[in-house]
Amino acid sequence: MQITRQADYALRATLYLARIYDRENPRASTSQIAKNQEIPSSFLAKIISQLSIAGIIHTSRGAKGGVELARKPEDISLLDVIESIDGPITLNECVHDPSVCSFGDNCPIHTIFCQAKTQLVEKLTKSTFDKLLEMEKEKQKV
């Protein structure tokens, strides 16, 4: 399984906003985010829209406008961001809809895929942006 490039960019944009969350002015322009995170500006506009619809970020126009987190970094998980872009995590069609598989509940592969999905969703849910910032600080110390 691989997340889309769009979800990867959304994670990077959100992480950038988490880094500046505690500043006096926690807003950034989309051009600033695009340049700093090496995201094509045209691609970022769509991502910003999706993150805004999901309630992860706020956008405002005008001279003092920009983009900022709508919630605290500790209240935003990687799962929130990924699912706002890619939709629900699913490893195989049968995980989402077991009726598509002719083997049904007797399939050991289905069981493993369901367990793996559960573990992945749990890990992504527990991985919040404040924890990513802590990890980043630890790595900078080394």
Secondary structure as the mmCIF struct_conf table of DSSP 4:
data_model
#
loop_
_struct_conf.conf_type_id
_struct_conf.id
_struct_conf.beg_label_comp_id
_struct_conf.beg_label_asym_id
_struct_conf.beg_label_seq_id
_struct_conf.end_label_comp_id
_struct_conf.end_label_asym_id
_struct_conf.end_label_seq_id
HELX_RH_AL_P HELX_RH_AL_P1 ARG A 5 ARG A 19
TURN_TY1_P TURN_TY1_P1 ILE A 20 ASP A 22
BEND BEND1 ARG A 23 ASN A 25
STRN STRN1 ALA A 28 ALA A 28
HELX_RH_AL_P HELX_RH_AL_P2 THR A 30 GLN A 37
TURN_TY1_P TURN_TY1_P2 GLU A 38 GLU A 38
HELX_RH_AL_P HELX_RH_AL_P3 SER A 41 ILE A 53
TURN_TY1_P TURN_TY1_P3 ALA A 54 GLY A 55
BEND BEND2 ILE A 56 ILE A 56
STRN STRN2 ILE A 57 SER A 60
BEND BEND3 GLY A 62 GLY A 62
TURN_TY1_P TURN_TY1_P4 ALA A 63 LYS A 64
STRN STRN3 GLY A 66 LEU A 69
BEND BEND4 ALA A 70 ARG A 71
HELX_RH_3T_P HELX_RH_3T_P1 PRO A 73 ASP A 75
STRN STRN4 SER A 77 SER A 77
HELX_RH_AL_P HELX_RH_AL_P4 LEU A 78 ASP A 86
BEND BEND5 PRO A 88 PRO A 88
BEND BEND6 LEU A 91 ASN A 92
HELX_RH_AL_P HELX_RH_AL_P5 GLU A 93 HIS A 96
HELX_RH_3T_P HELX_RH_3T_P2 PRO A 98 VAL A 100
TURN_TY1_P TURN_TY1_P5 SER A 102 PHE A 103
HELX_RH_3T_P HELX_RH_3T_P3 GLY A 104 ASN A 106
HELX_RH_AL_P HELX_RH_AL_P6 PRO A 108 LYS A 126
STRN STRN5 THR A 128 THR A 128
HELX_RH_AL_P HELX_RH_AL_P7 PHE A 129 LYS A 141
#
